[in-house]
Amino acid sequence: MPNIFEYLHWRGDVPLAVAPFNHVDNLILSELVYTDFDRVVPNDGTAVPLSEARKRFFALHNRLEVQARTAHSYTAPAPFLMDSMQEGARFRDLRLCCYEAVTDLDAAAQFAAVTFLLPDNTAYVAFRGTDGTVVGWKEDMILSYRSNTVGQLCAQDYLSRIGVLTRLPLRVGGHSKGGNLAIYAAAHCAPELQERLLCVWSNDGPGFRDDVRILEGYQRIQEKCVSIVPATSVIGMLLECDCERRVVKSAASGLAEHDGFSWECGPLDFIPASPSRRGAYYGKTLDNWVARQDDATLRSLVDSLFSLFEATGEQTFHSMTTKKRRTAELMVSALRALPREKQRELLAATGRLVQSTGASARMMLEKDPSAEE
């Protein structure tokens, strides 16, 4: 089915001056930021042409090795977007600057961003979403009990610095957690910078706690924010966002619809879809479960759960799956090593999740009996 690669084939020769920047263009840049631009794009404000960034990246990374990683990660195809972008007039003159990447295991922070200088004399600030690292997913879970994370504060600082570096009108966006970072940074930057924002995109990114959503800065940018989610959205339905929401069709199904490369495009926009019952079910289940925990309990649960993952010594979930037996043995040993009250807490939380699952199923059937089919 047509995705952003096909879109670039169809529309890559149409300059932004002829067909203005749109939602699909936003996703392309939100996916491109998953590329490891270390030693490719400097962080000193120097702008690198797309052609040069592409040349530098593939000089450092073997194409066959990058291609092989696509079997294990939905973000791995990102570098190949540069090939398609370089072929057409729409993005050929794109320049990249200010690449920044931070991973701090102790602070549970995984952050990366890059700024794209577009041919239409605007800039797009792209924040990377969750990668496959354990620390990245832990930071996502922290959103449930904290009003800000280290990654969000990094995003706020990054956007503010870009606002000083360039006076161009700004677009901001990201996929998954990157979408959350985009809205958070936009909501917390100075009012004069907020006025320069053209649009802020969250591509299937989680929302925010109530204490963030009531802030004046958050309220000021709501009309500029767009949340794009697939029909069966899980990550994008976590917490509330208050944005204009656009539901799009995905060639994948279930949880795999989170993969932005699976979203279907036409020549001008995404193919629209209606929210699925399965997505509503997942969202209601998680909402019910989170609502039954207080912040202290959520923090304790996240710390305990991720201590099991960290006990494996692996930094990514993919590496755990390649060593399933060893991973399971180490996690069981770590679970047994937890204090008894922590073990009971995890088991009790699992039981509440099962209860939430049943409650969500009953609510769906009462509202729409056909949902059991």
C-alpha positions as CSV (number, residue, x, y, z in Angstrom):
1,M,0.0,0.0,0.0
2,P,1.2,3.6,-0.6
3,N,3.3,5.0,2.2
4,I,5.6,8.0,2.6
5,F,8.1,6.5,0.2
6,E,5.4,6.3,-2.5
7,Y,4.3,9.8,-1.7
8,L,7.9,11.0,-2.3
9,H,7.8,9.2,-5.7
10,W,4.5,10.9,-6.6
11,R,5.1,14.4,-5.2
12,G,8.8,14.6,-4.8
13,D,9.1,16.7,-8.0
14,V,6.5,19.3,-6.8
15,P,8.2,22.2,-5.0
16,L,6.9,23.5,-1.7
17,A,6.3,26.8,-3.5
18,V,3.7,25.0,-5.7
19,A,2.1,22.6,-3.1
20,P,2.6,23.9,0.4
21,F,4.0,21.8,3.3
22,N,1.4,19.3,4.5
23,H,0.7,16.6,7.1
24,V,2.5,13.9,5.1
25,D,5.6,16.1,4.7
26,N,5.5,16.4,8.5
27,L,5.6,12.7,9.0
28,I,8.5,12.3,6.6
29,L,10.6,14.7,8.7
30,S,9.4,13.1,11.9
31,E,10.6,9.7,10.7
32,L,13.9,11.1,9.3
33,V,15.0,12.2,12.7
34,Y,15.2,8.5,13.7
35,T,18.4,8.5,11.6
36,D,21.7,8.5,13.6
37,F,23.1,11.9,12.4
38,D,26.1,11.6,14.8
39,R,29.3,12.8,12.9
40,V,26.9,13.8,10.0
41,V,25.1,16.9,11.2
42,P,27.0,19.1,13.8
43,N,25.4,20.8,16.7
44,D,27.1,24.2,16.3
45,G,24.5,25.7,14.0
46,T,26.3,24.8,10.8
47,A,23.8,23.7,8.1
48,V,24.5,20.7,6.1
49,P,22.8,20.2,2.6
50,L,20.7,17.0,2.3
51,S,23.0,15.6,-0.4
52,E,26.0,16.0,1.9
53,A,24.2,14.5,5.0
54,R,23.2,11.5,2.8
55,K,26.8,11.1,1.6
56,R,28.3,11.3,5.1
57,F,25.8,8.9,6.6
58,F,26.3,6.1,4.1
59,A,30.0,6.6,4.3
60,L,29.7,5.7,8.0
61,H,27.0,3.1,7.7
62,N,26.9,0.2,5.3
63,R,23.7,0.1,3.3
64,L,23.3,-3.6,3.6
65,E,23.7,-3.5,7.4
66,V,21.2,-0.6,7.6
67,Q,18.7,-2.6,5.5
68,A,19.1,-5.7,7.7
69,R,18.1,-3.7,10.7
70,T,14.7,-2.9,9.1
71,A,13.6,-6.5,10.0
72,H,13.9,-5.7,13.7
73,S,12.9,-2.0,14.0
74,Y,10.1,0.0,12.5
75,T,12.3,3.1,12.6
76,A,15.2,1.5,10.7
77,P,14.1,2.5,7.2
78,A,14.5,6.2,8.1
79,P,17.9,6.8,6.5
80,F,16.6,5.6,3.1
81,L,14.2,8.5,3.0
82,M,17.2,10.7,2.1
83,D,17.5,8.7,-1.2
84,S,13.9,9.5,-2.2
85,M,14.1,13.1,-0.9
86,Q,17.3,13.8,-2.9
87,E,15.6,12.7,-6.2
88,G,12.9,15.4,-6.2
89,A,12.7,19.2,-6.1
90,R,10.5,19.2,-3.0
91,F,13.2,18.4,-0.5
92,R,16.4,18.4,-2.6
93,D,17.5,21.8,-1.2
94,L,16.7,20.9,2.4
95,R,19.5,21.6,4.9
96,L,20.0,20.0,8.3
97,C,21.5,21.6,11.5
98,C,21.8,21.3,15.2
99,Y,21.6,17.5,15.7
100,E,21.6,16.6,19.3
101,A,21.3,13.2,21.0
102,V,21.4,12.4,24.7
103,T,21.0,9.0,26.4
104,D,21.3,9.1,30.2
105,L,20.7,5.8,31.9
106,D,20.8,7.2,35.4
107,A,18.3,10.0,34.6
108,A,16.1,7.7,32.5
109,A,16.5,10.1,29.5
110,Q,16.5,9.3,25.8
111,F,16.4,12.5,23.7
112,A,17.3,13.4,20.1
113,A,16.4,16.3,17.8
114,V,17.4,17.9,14.5
115,T,16.3,21.0,12.7
116,F,15.4,21.0,9.0
117,L,15.8,24.2,7.0
118,L,13.2,24.0,4.3
119,P,13.2,25.5,0.8
120,D,10.1,27.6,1.6
121,N,12.1,29.6,4.1
122,T,10.7,27.9,7.2
123,A,12.3,25.5,9.7
124,Y,10.9,22.2,11.0
125,V,12.2,21.2,14.4
126,A,11.9,17.4,14.7
127,F,12.0,15.4,18.0
128,R,12.9,11.7,17.9
129,G,10.4,9.3,19.4
130,T,11.1,6.3,21.5
131,D,13.8,4.0,20.2
132,G,14.2,0.4,21.1
133,T,16.2,1.1,24.2
134,V,15.0,0.2,27.7
135,V,15.7,3.7,29.0
136,G,13.6,5.2,26.2
137,W,10.6,3.1,27.1
138,K,11.1,3.8,30.8
139,E,10.9,7.5,30.1
140,D,7.6,6.9,28.3
141,M,6.2,5.2,31.4
142,I,7.4,8.1,33.6
143,L,4.9,10.3,31.8
144,S,2.1,8.6,33.7
145,Y,3.2,10.0,37.1
146,R,5.3,13.1,36.4
147,S,4.5,16.4,34.9
148,N,7.8,16.6,33.1
149,T,10.6,14.3,32.2
150,V,14.3,15.0,31.5
151,G,13.5,14.5,27.8
152,Q,10.7,17.0,27.8
153,L,13.0,19.6,29.5
154,C,15.7,18.9,26.9
155,A,13.1,19.5,24.2
156,Q,12.0,22.8,25.8
157,D,15.6,24.0,25.9
158,Y,16.3,22.8,22.4
159,L,13.3,24.6,20.8
160,S,14.2,27.8,22.7
161,R,17.8,27.7,21.4
162,I,16.6,27.2,17.8
163,G,14.3,30.1,18.2
164,V,17.3,32.3,19.0
165,L,19.5,30.8,16.3
166,T,17.0,31.4,13.5
167,R,14.2,34.0,13.0
168,L,12.4,31.8,10.4
169,P,8.8,30.7,11.0
170,L,8.9,27.3,12.8
171,R,7.1,24.0,12.5
172,V,7.6,21.4,15.2
173,G,6.8,17.7,15.3
174,G,7.7,14.2,16.1
175,H,6.5,10.6,16.0
176,S,5.5,8.6,19.2
177,K,7.2,10.2,22.2
178,G,8.6,12.8,19.8
179,G,5.1,14.2,19.3
180,N,4.7,14.6,23.0
181,L,8.1,16.4,23.2
182,A,7.0,18.7,20.3
183,I,3.8,19.8,22.1
184,Y,5.5,20.1,25.5
185,A,8.4,22.2,24.1
186,A,5.9,24.4,22.1
187,A,3.8,24.9,25.2
188,H,6.7,25.9,27.4
189,C,8.6,28.2,25.1
190,A,8.3,32.0,25.3
191,P,5.1,33.7,24.0
192,E,7.0,35.5,21.3
193,L,8.4,32.2,20.0
194,Q,4.9,30.6,20.2
195,E,3.7,33.4,17.9
196,R,6.2,32.2,15.2
197,L,5.0,28.6,15.3
198,L,3.0,27.6,12.2
199,C,2.0,24.2,13.3
200,V,2.9,21.5,15.9
201,W,2.3,17.9,15.1
202,S,2.1,14.8,17.3
203,N,2.2,11.7,15.2
204,D,0.7,9.1,17.4
205,G,2.3,10.5,20.5
206,P,1.0,10.3,24.1
207,G,-0.8,13.2,25.7
208,F,-0.4,14.9,29.0
209,R,-1.4,15.0,32.6
210,D,-4.1,17.5,33.7
211,D,-1.5,19.7,35.5
212,V,0.2,20.3,32.1
213,R,-3.0,20.8,30.1
214,I,-4.2,23.7,32.4
215,L,-1.1,25.8,31.8
216,E,-1.5,29.1,30.0
217,G,1.3,28.3,27.5
218,Y,-0.3,25.0,26.7
219,Q,-3.7,26.7,26.1
220,R,-2.1,29.3,23.8
221,I,-0.9,26.8,21.3
222,Q,-3.8,24.4,21.1
223,E,-5.2,25.8,17.9
224,K,-1.8,25.2,16.2
225,C,-1.6,21.5,17.3
226,V,-2.6,18.5,15.3
227,S,-2.6,14.9,16.5
228,I,-2.4,12.3,13.8
229,V,-3.2,8.7,14.8
230,P,-3.9,5.4,13.1
231,A,-7.2,3.7,13.4
232,T,-6.0,1.4,16.2
233,S,-3.9,3.9,18.2
234,V,-2.6,2.9,21.6
235,I,0.4,5.2,22.3
236,G,-1.5,8.2,20.8
237,M,-4.5,7.6,23.1
238,L,-2.5,7.6,26.3
239,L,-3.5,10.6,28.5
240,E,-5.2,13.6,26.9
241,C,-4.0,16.0,24.2
242,D,-6.8,18.5,23.4
243,C,-5.6,18.7,19.8
244,E,-7.3,18.5,16.5
245,R,-7.3,14.8,15.8
246,R,-6.9,13.2,12.4
247,V,-7.4,9.4,12.1
248,V,-5.5,7.8,9.2
249,K,-5.5,4.4,7.5
250,S,-2.6,2.0,8.2
251,A,-1.5,-1.1,6.2
252,A,-0.6,-2.8,9.5
253,S,-3.0,-4.0,12.2
254,G,-3.2,-3.7,15.9
255,L,-0.2,-2.4,17.8
256,A,1.8,-2.4,14.6
257,E,-0.2,0.5,13.3
258,H,2.0,2.7,15.4
259,D,4.6,2.3,12.7
260,G,4.5,5.6,10.7
261,F,5.9,3.8,7.6
262,S,2.6,1.8,7.5
263,W,0.4,4.9,7.2
264,E,-1.3,5.1,3.8
265,C,-1.0,8.2,1.7
266,G,-2.5,9.7,-1.4
267,P,-0.9,12.3,-3.6
268,L,-2.0,15.2,-1.3
269,D,-2.7,13.7,2.2
270,F,-3.1,10.6,4.3
271,I,-6.0,8.3,3.6
272,P,-8.6,9.0,6.3
273,A,-10.0,6.2,8.5
274,S,-12.4,5.8,11.4
275,P,-11.2,4.9,14.9
276,S,-11.3,1.1,15.4
277,R,-13.2,-0.6,18.3
278,R,-9.9,-2.4,19.2
279,G,-8.1,0.9,19.6
280,A,-10.9,2.2,21.8
281,Y,-10.7,-0.9,23.9
282,Y,-6.9,-0.7,24.4
283,G,-7.2,3.0,25.3
284,K,-10.0,2.5,27.8
285,T,-8.2,-0.5,29.4
286,L,-5.0,1.6,30.0
287,D,-7.0,4.6,31.2
288,N,-8.9,2.5,33.7
289,W,-5.7,0.9,34.9
290,V,-3.7,4.2,35.3
291,A,-6.7,5.8,37.0
292,R,-6.6,3.2,39.8
293,Q,-3.0,3.9,40.7
294,D,-1.8,7.0,42.6
295,D,1.5,8.7,41.5
296,A,3.6,7.1,44.2
297,T,2.4,3.6,43.2
298,L,3.0,4.2,39.5
299,R,6.5,5.4,40.2
300,S,7.2,2.3,42.3
301,L,5.8,0.0,39.7
302,V,7.8,1.6,36.9
303,D,11.0,1.4,39.0
304,S,10.4,-2.3,39.9
305,L,9.4,-3.4,36.4
306,F,12.3,-1.8,34.7
307,S,14.7,-3.1,37.4
308,L,13.9,-6.5,36.0
309,F,14.7,-5.4,32.4
310,E,17.9,-3.7,33.6
311,A,19.0,-6.8,35.4
312,T,19.5,-8.5,32.0
313,G,22.3,-6.1,31.2
314,E,20.8,-5.5,27.8
315,Q,20.2,-2.0,26.6
316,T,17.5,-2.8,23.9
317,F,14.4,-4.9,23.9
318,H,15.5,-6.4,20.6
319,S,18.7,-7.7,22.2
320,M,16.6,-9.3,24.9
321,T,14.5,-11.2,22.4
322,T,17.6,-12.7,20.7
323,K,18.6,-14.1,24.1
324,K,15.2,-15.2,25.4
325,R,16.2,-18.0,27.8
326,R,19.0,-16.0,29.4
327,T,16.7,-12.9,29.6
328,A,13.9,-14.9,31.3
329,E,16.3,-16.4,33.8
330,L,17.8,-13.1,34.8
331,M,14.4,-11.4,35.1
332,V,13.1,-14.2,37.3
333,S,16.1,-13.9,39.5
334,A,15.7,-10.2,39.7
335,L,12.0,-10.6,40.6
336,R,12.9,-13.0,43.4
337,A,15.5,-10.5,44.7
338,L,12.9,-7.7,45.0
339,P,11.6,-7.0,48.5
340,R,8.4,-9.0,49.3
341,E,6.3,-5.8,49.3
342,K,7.5,-4.9,45.8
343,Q,6.7,-8.4,44.5
344,R,3.2,-8.2,45.9
345,E,2.8,-4.7,44.4
346,L,3.6,-5.9,40.9
347,L,1.3,-8.9,41.2
348,A,-1.5,-6.7,42.6
349,A,-1.0,-4.2,39.7
350,T,-1.2,-7.1,37.2
351,G,-4.5,-8.2,38.8
352,R,-5.9,-4.6,38.5
353,L,-4.8,-4.6,34.8
354,V,-6.8,-7.8,34.2
355,Q,-9.8,-6.2,36.0
356,S,-9.5,-3.1,33.8
357,T,-9.4,-5.3,30.7
358,G,-12.7,-7.0,31.7
359,A,-14.3,-3.6,32.6
360,S,-13.4,-2.2,29.2
361,A,-14.7,-5.2,27.4
362,R,-18.1,-4.9,29.2
363,M,-18.3,-1.2,28.4
364,M,-17.7,-1.8,24.8
365,L,-20.3,-4.6,24.6
366,E,-22.9,-2.5,26.4
367,K,-22.3,0.3,23.9
368,D,-22.0,-1.8,20.8
369,P,-22.9,-5.6,21.0
370,S,-21.4,-6.2,17.6
371,A,-17.9,-5.5,19.1
372,E,-17.7,-9.1,20.3
373,E,-17.7,-10.3,16.7
